[in-house]
């Protein structure tokens, strides 16, 4: 059973965002980014930029540095070079308010039901009005029959659909997806395609990595090889 008093205490202790609309400044600007792990250059001099409403498709084989690049951009790894998220440093409160990451490992709250995920995450990002949209995307992914179950024992595909529904429903100004098509059936892949289009129609920017060939109308496409833009 979820202790909603503890949940609400956590929510109230977080400064509320005033950014309810899609920002009009540059969502993501990366210049000469380097990440060195255990003495090895994993990301080596990467530069990229995404405008509002843009989608950048980042391709590359396993081990090319895609996930490391995303972790650096979102503030999870130390790096050198310049990263700007709407003019703010990655990892800052201002940046975190504007970016949502669907990581390849699909971090979820194992003790919250799917319905509670929609409630909690919408309020954590100070967007309670987006809770119905998250629930609608859960239904679009055909998860309506399991809304009151936790994801702890769900399949990889079901967990991925939950993570994607949160991102699509919240519709933050910058959405980052690391291999979002992994574990999805053909129908769910089509739902994700539609959701990415809706994000962009709102003026949101999208960065995604995928091995799956999709006709996404991307504004840009980059390939990473050994941590460098090919």
N, C-alpha and C positions, 0 to 999 in steps of 0.2 A: 504493500500500500504506500502510495506517495504521500509524504508529509508536505501538504501545500503551504503550511506556515513557513517551513524552511525554504521552499521554492520561492515564495513571495518575498521573504527576507533577502534572498540572493538577488532578486530582481530589483528591489527597492534600493539595495546598496550600490547598484551600478548606475553611473550617471546616465540620464536619459538623452537619447539622440534627438536633435531638432531637425535632422535631415529626413523628411518624409518623402520628398520627391527625388527623382533621378537627378544627380548633379550634372551641371552643364560644362564643367571643366574636364580636363583630360583624365580619364579613369586610370590609365596605367602608362607610365613612361619609364623605361628601363634603359640605362646607358652604361655600357662597358662593365657588365656584371661578372664578377669572379667569385667562385666558391672553391675553397681548398679544404679537402678532408683527408686527414692522415698523410699530409704532405703531397697529395695528388690533386691536380687541378681537375675538378669534376665539371665545373662550368667555367668557360674561358672566354671572357670578353663578349658576352651576349648583349645586344641592344634590340629593343622592340618598343612599339607604341600602339595603343589601342584607343581609338576615338569613341565618343558616345554612340551607341548603336552598332558598334563594330564587333566582328567576331574574328579572332585570330586562331588558326588551327596550327598547333605545334606537333609536328611528326618526328619520329625517330625510333630506332630499334631499342629494345630493352638494354639498359645500361648507357644510353646516350646522354643522360643527364636531365631528362625532362622533369621527373619528379623532384629532383634536387633543385632545379631552377624554380619550380613552383613553390617549394618550401622556402626558398630564399626570398622570393617575391612577397610571400605572405608573412614574412618576419619570423619564420621558424628556424632559420639557419643563419649563422653569421656570414657576411659577405663583404666584398669591397665593390666599389662602383656606386652608381646612383639609381635608386628606386623611388618613384613617386606614385602614390595612390591618391588621386585628387589633390595633389600638392602636399601630401603628408607622408611621413616615413612609415614603412611597413612595420607592423606591430604596435603602432601608436593607437590610442583610443579612437582618434579621428579616422584612421584608416580602417580599423576593425569594424567600425560602424557601417562602413560602405562596401565591404567585401564579404562574400560568402564562398567558402571552399568546400567542394565535394572531393575529398581525397580518395585515392585508390583503395585505402584500407577502410574507408567508410565509417569514421568515428560516429557512434550513436550512444544514447543513454540506455544501457541495457535494462534498467529497472523501470523505465517509463514506457507506457503503451504508445502506440502510434498516435492516438488521439492526444495524449499528454505531450508528445513531442511537438505537435502543432501548437498547443497552448503555450508551452514553455518557451520554445524557440522564438515564436512571434513576439513574446513579451521581453525576452532577453535582448532582442534587437529593437525594442521600443516601437514595434509595429503590430500592436494587437489587432488592428483592423485587417491584417493579412492572414489571420488564423483561418477564416473560411476558405481563402484561396489555397492554403496548404491542404486542407481537408479535401477540396475539390480535386487537386492533383493526385492525392492518394486514391481517390475514387477513379480518376482517369487511368491510373496504373493498376486498377482492379484490386486494390487492397481494402476496399470498404468492408469486406467480411471479417477482416482481422484488425480493425481499428482499436479494439480493446485488448489486443494481445501485445506483449513486449517483443522486441526483435531478437531477444537472446537466443531463441531456437529457430529463427527464420532462416531460410536459404540465402545464399549470396545474392541471388537476383532480387528477392523480396527486400533485403536490407538496402540494396542499391536503389531500388525504387523509392524507399522511404527517404533516403538521403537526397535523391533528386527532387522529390516532391517538396521537401523543405526549401531547397534552393529556388525552385520555380515559383513556389507560392510566396516566398518572402520578396522576391524580385528586387534584390539590392542593386545598387548602381553598378557593381562589378561582381560578376560571378565567374569562379574558376573551377574547372572540372578536370580532374585527372583520370583519364581512361573511363569516362562515364558510361560507355556502351558495354563494358565488361559485365557479363552475367545477365544481360537483358535479352528477352525473346524478341522476335521480329516486331510484334505489336508494340511492345514497350519502347523499342527503338524509334518507332514512328511517333509515339507520344512525346518522347524526348526531343525529337526534331521539331515538333510543333511548339513545345515549351521554349526552346531556344529562340525560335522566331518571335514568340510573344515577348520574351525578355528584351530583345533588340527593338521591337516595336515601341516599347516603353522608353527607349533611349538607353537601356542598359548595355554595358559592354561585356563581352564573353571571351575568356581564354580557355581553350580546351586542348587536351592531348588525347589522341586516339590512333589506334592502328586500323580502325574500321573506315573504309572509304564511304563518305556521306556527301550528298549534295546539299551543303549547308549555306551556300551563298556567302562563303567567308570573304571578308574584306582583305585578308592576308593569309599566307601560308608559309611557315618556316619549317625547315628540317634541321634537327640537331644531330651532329655526328661528333662523338667524343667530346661533348661539351661545347662545341662551337657551331655557329650557324653555317650550314653547308652552302 
